[in-house]
Amino acid sequence: PSKRTKKPLTELCEKGGKTFSKIFGGRTTILENFLMKRKLMGPCWLILRHPTSAPVRFSWSEFEFIINDPKCIVVMKSTVVTDEESQNVLAEQMPQPEEPSLTSMTISVKTVTNPQT
């Protein structure tokens, strides 16, 4: 939803109204819509076009970038496009890089009160 429109009520999406039976996708989040429209499903490499450094850091990441247009985020494909008649290569995309090594850590913190104190 944008600043001008609000999400429709869950009841309205499920039960419908006078002139419609349901609203499909009316309660989906903006992230879910973005992932579906840009076809970012499953593990994949991305091409990020026109990134700019973030003026303020929002996480502990070493690098943070801002991309102003969602169309600048594209799934990287390793394909070669050729002209069928002459077999000339019209476009060749980058080969996908090897998978990086993955280091992961999870910390679960629970607060427990001591009944004796």
MIFITOR-358521 format. One line per field, with one value per atom (N, C-alpha, C): atom name; x, y, z. Coordinates in nm, 3 decimals. Example, Ala and Ser with C-alpha at 12.3 -4.5 7.8 and 13.67 -1.06 7.14 Angstrom:
BEGIN
atome = (N, CA, C, N, CA, C) $
px = (1.319, 1.230, 1.320, 1.285, 1.367, 1.290) $
py = (-0.569, -0.450, -0.330, -0.225, -0.106, 0.003) $
pz = (0.780, 0.780, 0.780, 0.708, 0.714, 0.787) $
//
This chain:
BEGIN
atome = (N, CA, C, N, CA, C, N, CA, C, N, CA, C, N, CA, C, N, CA, C, N, CA, C, N, CA, C, N, CA, C, N, CA, C, N, CA, C, N, CA, C, N, CA, C, N, CA, C, N, CA, C, N, CA, C, N, CA, C, N, CA, C, N, CA, C, N, CA, C, N, CA, C, N, CA, C, N, CA, C, N, CA, C, N, CA, C, N, CA, C, N, CA, C, N, CA, C, N, CA, C, N, CA, C, N, CA, C, N, CA, C, N, CA, C, N, CA, C, N, CA, C, N, CA, C, N, CA, C, N, CA, C, N, CA, C, N, CA, C, N, CA, C, N, CA, C, N, CA, C, N, CA, C, N, CA, C, N, CA, C, N, CA, C, N, CA, C, N, CA, C, N, CA, C, N, CA, C, N, CA, C, N, CA, C, N, CA, C, N, CA, C, N, CA, C, N, CA, C, N, CA, C, N, CA, C, N, CA, C, N, CA, C, N, CA, C, N, CA, C, N, CA, C, N, CA, C, N, CA, C, N, CA, C, N, CA, C, N, CA, C, N, CA, C, N, CA, C, N, CA, C, N, CA, C, N, CA, C, N, CA, C, N, CA, C, N, CA, C, N, CA, C, N, CA, C, N, CA, C, N, CA, C, N, CA, C, N, CA, C, N, CA, C, N, CA, C, N, CA, C, N, CA, C, N, CA, C, N, CA, C, N, CA, C, N, CA, C, N, CA, C, N, CA, C, N, CA, C, N, CA, C, N, CA, C, N, CA, C, N, CA, C, N, CA, C, N, CA, C, N, CA, C, N, CA, C, N, CA, C, N, CA, C, N, CA, C, N, CA, C, N, CA, C, N, CA, C, N, CA, C, N, CA, C, N, CA, C, N, CA, C, N, CA, C, N, CA, C, N, CA, C, N, CA, C, N, CA, C) $
px = (0.082, 0.000, 0.086, 0.041, 0.114, 0.065, 0.119, 0.077, -0.068, -0.114, -0.250, -0.354, -0.317, -0.414, -0.374, -0.472, -0.448, -0.483, -0.430, -0.464, -0.613, -0.680, -0.820, -0.832, -0.943, -0.966, -0.964, -0.916, -0.909, -1.048, -1.148, -1.285, -1.333, -1.300, -1.340, -1.269, -1.142, -1.067, -1.123, -1.164, -1.209, -1.356, -1.442, -1.586, -1.636, -1.565, -1.608, -1.704, -1.758, -1.851, -1.973, -2.041, -2.163, -2.137, -2.027, -2.001, -1.882, -1.823, -1.709, -1.712, -1.647, -1.651, -1.530, -1.412, -1.291, -1.189, -1.092, -0.977, -0.855, -0.801, -0.684, -0.558, -0.473, -0.349, -0.367, -0.485, -0.510, -0.437, -0.398, -0.331, -0.182, -0.128, 0.014, 0.100, 0.217, 0.308, 0.380, 0.438, 0.512, 0.635, 0.697, 0.813, 0.771, 0.659, 0.612, 0.580, 0.515, 0.487, 0.616, 0.715, 0.844, 0.911, 0.916, 0.981, 0.912, 0.781, 0.707, 0.723, 0.712, 0.723, 0.862, 0.966, 1.103, 1.150, 1.065, 1.096, 1.220, 1.223, 1.336, 1.299, 1.283, 1.242, 1.357, 1.382, 1.488, 1.624, 1.726, 1.860, 1.903, 1.952, 1.995, 2.091, 2.166, 2.254, 2.175, 2.203, 2.133, 2.230, 2.181, 2.255, 2.189, 2.268, 2.218, 2.272, 2.183, 2.225, 2.206, 2.300, 2.298, 2.287, 2.368, 2.362, 2.434, 2.388, 2.455, 2.479, 2.585, 2.616, 2.508, 2.470, 2.369, 2.429, 2.362, 2.417, 2.416, 2.321, 2.310, 2.306, 2.381, 2.381, 2.261, 2.194, 2.077, 2.106, 2.222, 2.256, 2.405, 2.451, 2.594, 2.669, 2.606, 2.671, 2.788, 2.890, 3.008, 2.977, 2.891, 2.852, 2.700, 2.650, 2.507, 2.487, 2.390, 2.363, 2.214, 2.183, 2.044, 2.024, 1.913, 1.876, 1.738, 1.728, 1.605, 1.494, 1.527, 1.426, 1.428, 1.316, 1.314, 1.347, 1.330, 1.363, 1.513, 1.592, 1.739, 1.789, 1.700, 1.737, 1.689, 1.785, 1.754, 1.823, 1.756, 1.815, 1.920, 2.040, 2.147, 2.121, 2.127, 2.108, 2.233, 2.271, 2.389, 2.341, 2.298, 2.249, 2.318, 2.318, 2.371, 2.258, 2.235, 2.130, 2.195, 2.147, 2.205, 2.097, 2.138, 2.051, 2.035, 1.912, 1.889, 1.942, 1.932, 1.974, 2.126, 2.193, 2.337, 2.419, 2.352, 2.418, 2.518, 2.501, 2.585, 2.537, 2.631, 2.596, 2.547, 2.420, 2.362, 2.389, 2.380, 2.404, 2.451, 2.545, 2.596, 2.603, 2.535, 2.535, 2.649, 2.683, 2.794, 2.768, 2.871, 2.852, 2.835, 2.756, 2.732, 2.858, 2.890, 3.007, 2.982, 3.091, 3.079, 3.013, 2.955, 2.890, 2.994, 2.970, 3.064, 3.053, 3.160, 3.152, 3.056, 2.985, 2.883, 2.920, 2.920, 2.941, 2.816, 2.758, 2.633, 2.642, 2.579, 2.577, 2.440, 2.384, 2.257, 2.272, 2.219, 2.222, 2.078, 2.043, 1.910, 1.927, 1.869, 1.881, 1.745, 1.741, 1.616, 1.640, 1.546, 1.556, 1.470, 1.532, 1.461, 1.477, 1.366, 1.375, 1.403, 1.486, 1.519, 1.415, 1.338, 1.233, 1.288, 1.415, 1.475, 1.523, 1.529, 1.578, 1.466) $
py = (-0.119, 0.000, 0.125, 0.223, 0.349, 0.440, 0.561, 0.657, 0.699, 0.693, 0.735, 0.629, 0.502, 0.395, 0.312, 0.251, 0.164, 0.022, -0.074, -0.213, -0.234, -0.311, -0.341, -0.431, -0.422, -0.504, -0.652, -0.735, -0.880, -0.935, -0.889, -0.937, -0.905, -0.787, -0.747, -0.833, -0.865, -0.949, -1.090, -1.144, -1.283, -1.300, -1.208, -1.225, -1.152, -1.049, -0.975, -0.863, -0.803, -0.692, -0.709, -0.598, -0.604, -0.643, -0.595, -0.618, -0.709, -0.768, -0.859, -0.967, -1.079, -1.191, -1.196, -1.161, -1.162, -1.066, -1.028, -0.951, -1.041, -1.090, -1.176, -1.090, -1.117, -1.043, -0.910, -0.886, -0.758, -0.742, -0.851, -0.844, -0.881, -0.893, -0.928, -0.808, -0.838, -0.732, -0.674, -0.558, -0.492, -0.575, -0.642, -0.728, -0.847, -0.909, -1.025, -0.984, -0.870, -0.821, -0.796, -0.736, -0.709, -0.839, -0.938, -1.066, -1.137, -1.132, -1.200, -1.127, -0.994, -0.919, -0.926, -0.926, -0.932, -1.076, -1.174, -1.318, -1.356, -1.312, -1.341, -1.460, -1.576, -1.695, -1.794, -1.843, -1.940, -1.874, -1.951, -1.893, -1.854, -1.733, -1.687, -1.570, -1.543, -1.426, -1.310, -1.191, -1.071, -0.973, -0.898, -0.785, -0.660, -0.578, -0.454, -0.339, -0.269, -0.158, -0.025, 0.064, 0.201, 0.206, 0.129, 0.140, 0.266, 0.322, 0.434, 0.395, 0.447, 0.416, 0.473, 0.396, 0.442, 0.549, 0.663, 0.769, 0.731, 0.648, 0.604, 0.452, 0.391, 0.245, 0.197, 0.095, 0.040, -0.096, -0.153, -0.284, -0.290, -0.407, -0.428, -0.473, -0.471, -0.512, -0.421, -0.479, -0.401, -0.298, -0.335, -0.245, -0.236, -0.116, -0.097, -0.004, -0.041, 0.037, 0.065, 0.169, 0.203, 0.196, 0.135, 0.130, 0.194, 0.302, 0.381, 0.322, 0.242, 0.185, 0.033, -0.030, -0.176, -0.249, -0.182, -0.245, -0.259, -0.198, -0.209, -0.334, -0.415, -0.543, -0.653, -0.728, -0.828, -0.959, -1.070, -1.202, -1.226, -1.269, -1.298, -1.433, -1.434, -1.558, -1.583, -1.709, -1.742, -1.800, -1.713, -1.757, -1.679, -1.735, -1.669, -1.656, -1.536, -1.512, -1.501, -1.582, -1.579, -1.550, -1.498, -1.476, -1.611, -1.656, -1.790, -1.805, -1.703, -1.714, -1.715, -1.618, -1.606, -1.670, -1.710, -1.769, -1.673, -1.543, -1.444, -1.424, -1.405, -1.381, -1.238, -1.223, -1.090, -1.036, -1.120, -1.077, -1.196, -1.171, -1.276, -1.221, -1.288, -1.241, -1.307, -1.246, -1.295, -1.436, -1.519, -1.649, -1.631, -1.717, -1.704, -1.739, -1.659, -1.689, -1.812, -1.866, -1.982, -1.940, -2.037, -2.008, -1.968, -1.862, -1.822, -1.914, -1.919, -1.996, -1.923, -1.996, -1.939, -1.960, -1.852, -1.858, -1.804, -1.880, -1.839, -1.857, -1.768, -1.779, -1.731, -1.802, -1.765, -1.757, -1.651, -1.635, -1.624, -1.705, -1.698, -1.657, -1.545, -1.493, -1.500, -1.558, -1.567, -1.508, -1.431, -1.372, -1.455, -1.499, -1.579, -1.509, -1.492, -1.429, -1.535, -1.499, -1.587, -1.566, -1.669, -1.651, -1.623, -1.651, -1.630, -1.487, -1.407, -1.268, -1.169) $
pz = (0.000, 0.000, 0.000, -0.068, -0.073, 0.039, 0.042, 0.143, 0.121, -0.003, -0.035, -0.006, -0.015, 0.006, 0.127, 0.189, 0.303, 0.262, 0.338, 0.312, 0.338, 0.254, 0.281, 0.404, 0.471, 0.589, 0.552, 0.644, 0.620, 0.589, 0.662, 0.641, 0.499, 0.450, 0.316, 0.210, 0.234, 0.139, 0.131, 0.247, 0.252, 0.214, 0.259, 0.237, 0.114, 0.071, -0.047, -0.012, -0.116, -0.098, -0.186, -0.216, -0.295, -0.440, -0.498, -0.640, -0.668, -0.565, -0.585, -0.478, -0.509, -0.415, -0.322, -0.371, -0.288, -0.347, -0.265, -0.313, -0.296, -0.407, -0.400, -0.392, -0.295, -0.277, -0.207, -0.152, -0.086, 0.045, 0.107, 0.237, 0.229, 0.109, 0.096, 0.135, 0.187, 0.229, 0.108, 0.126, 0.018, -0.019, 0.080, 0.052, -0.033, 0.000, -0.077, -0.221, -0.239, -0.375, -0.452, -0.387, -0.451, -0.494, -0.405, -0.436, -0.552, -0.557, -0.663, -0.797, -0.797, -0.922, -0.982, -0.901, -0.950, -0.968, -0.940, -0.954, -0.873, -0.750, -0.660, -0.572, -0.634, -0.561, -0.555, -0.436, -0.418, -0.414, -0.387, -0.386, -0.527, -0.542, -0.673, -0.657, -0.762, -0.767, -0.824, -0.774, -0.820, -0.882, -0.979, -1.036, -0.980, -0.911, -0.852, -0.934, -1.004, -1.089, -1.017, -1.036, -0.982, -0.829, -0.756, -0.610, -0.562, -0.452, -0.386, -0.241, -0.184, -0.044, 0.046, 0.145, 0.240, 0.331, 0.347, 0.431, 0.580, 0.619, 0.759, 0.759, 0.850, 0.859, 0.939, 0.886, 0.953, 1.018, 0.992, 1.045, 1.075, 1.111, 1.139, 1.015, 0.899, 0.775, 0.743, 0.681, 0.645, 0.538, 0.442, 0.333, 0.327, 0.307, 0.288, 0.170, 0.084, -0.036, -0.046, -0.120, -0.149, -0.299, -0.341, -0.481, -0.490, -0.565, -0.568, -0.653, -0.751, -0.840, -0.827, -0.790, -0.776, -0.906, -1.020, -1.148, -1.168, -1.082, -1.090, -1.019, -0.966, -0.903, -0.995, -1.052, -1.154, -1.118, -1.144, -1.122, -1.230, -1.190, -1.284, -1.351, -1.483, -1.557, -1.640, -1.651, -1.733, -1.865, -1.956, -2.085, -2.196, -2.314, -2.432, -2.533, -2.584, -2.682, -2.819, -2.914, -3.049, -3.151, -3.265, -3.379, -3.448, -3.468, -3.523, -3.665, -3.747, -3.887, -3.900, -3.839, -3.859, -3.747, -3.639, -3.523, -3.457, -3.479, -3.413, -3.270, -3.182, -3.042, -3.029, -2.988, -2.971, -2.831, -2.733, -2.595, -2.515, -2.431, -2.344, -2.203, -2.113, -1.975, -1.899, -1.787, -1.707, -1.655, -1.651, -1.587, -1.437, -1.378, -1.235, -1.157, -1.055, -0.974, -0.886, -0.835, -0.746, -0.615, -0.547, -0.420, -0.316, -0.242, -0.138, -0.018, 0.061, 0.184, 0.279, 0.358, 0.444, 0.589, 0.664, 0.807, 0.872, 0.961, 1.023, 1.174, 1.245, 1.391, 1.438, 1.535, 1.592, 1.743, 1.799, 1.945, 1.992, 2.089, 2.148, 2.294, 2.328, 2.465, 2.531, 2.650, 2.726, 2.864, 2.910, 3.042, 3.136, 3.245, 3.344, 3.478, 3.548, 3.680, 3.785, 3.880, 3.990, 4.100, 4.137, 4.236, 4.376, 4.400, 4.533, 4.554, 4.447, 4.465, 4.461) $
//
